[in-house]
């Protein structure tokens, strides 16, 4: 998978569908804000180039997780179990595409959701 393919498969696409099916966790506002954070994360990983260090990749992971913590607080805790799993999968896959080799949950250290 590439960054471009991953960007087209953000968890927010499924959230929008669930919102349209009357899931009240989601609003256009919290979905759009999450999209901006995830797009920024992918762009930051791309900027690292072809051979980023593990430390540089994890710094991007830390930043996206902290920004998602802030969104979750701002929008009344819309990240629940399923959303957490979807976001973690996305974040970990993007880090893998950037070159990180890890079997661990790399979001856990900073994650509040």
N, C-alpha and C positions, 0 to 999 in steps of 0.2 A: 504494500500500500504506500501511496505517496502522501505528502502534505495536502496536495490539492484534492485527492480522493477523500482523505479524512475530513477536510474542511466541508465537503459536501454531505458528510454524514454525522454532523454534530448532533448530540442528543436533543438539542432544542427543536429539531424538526419533529421528533416524536412528541415532545412536550406541547408543541403547537397543535398537533393532532388531538392529543388528550384534552387540551383546553377547548378545542372545538367540540369535543364530546362531553363538555360540561364538567371537566375536572377543574375545580376552583382553586387549585394550588397556583395556577399559572395566569399571568396577565401578559398582554403584549409588551408591557414595560419590563417585566422581569425576564422575559424571553429575549427581548432585544438587548438588554444590558448583559445577559449571559453570552449572547452571540458576540458582542463586542469584546468581552474578556477572552473568549476562546479564540477569536480571530487574532487578537493581539498576541496571545500565547504562541500560536502557530507562526506568526510573523517574527516573533522574537527568536524562536528556535531556528527559523530559516536564516536569520541574520548571523547566527553562529558559524555558518559556513559548513564545509564538508567534514571537518575533523574536530568537532568541539570536544572539550574536556567534559568528563562526568560532572565536575563541579559547575561548569557553565550551564549544562542542561538542568541540573538540579536547582540552580538559581532561578531559572525560568519556571520550573515546576513550583518552587516556593512562591514566586510572585503570583502565578495564576491561582493557586490554592488560597492565598491570603486575599486576593481580590474577590474570589468566590465567597469566602467567609464574610466579607463586607457586604456583598450583594445579598447573601442569605439573611443577614441581620436587617438590612435596609428594607427588604421586601417580605418581612414577616415569616421567615423560616420556611421557604418553599422547597428547599432541598431535603427531601426525605430519603428513605432507604433506596428506593428504585433509582431516584435521581442521583444519589451519591454513587451507586454502582455504575451508572451510565457515564457520569463525569469522570470517575476514576479510570474507567476503561479508556475513555477518550484521551485523558491526560497521559496515561501510561503508554498508549499506542503512539502518540505524538513524540514522546521522549524516545521511544524505541526507534522510530523513523529517523530521529536526529542522531541516533547512534548509541543510546544508553542500553547497556546490557544488564538487566536486573530482573529478578523474579519476585522482588518485594513490592509492597504497596508503597510507592515513593511519595504518595500524598499524605500519608498518615501523620507524619511528624508535625505538619502545620494545619491539618484539617480540623475544623470545628463543626462540620456538617456531617 
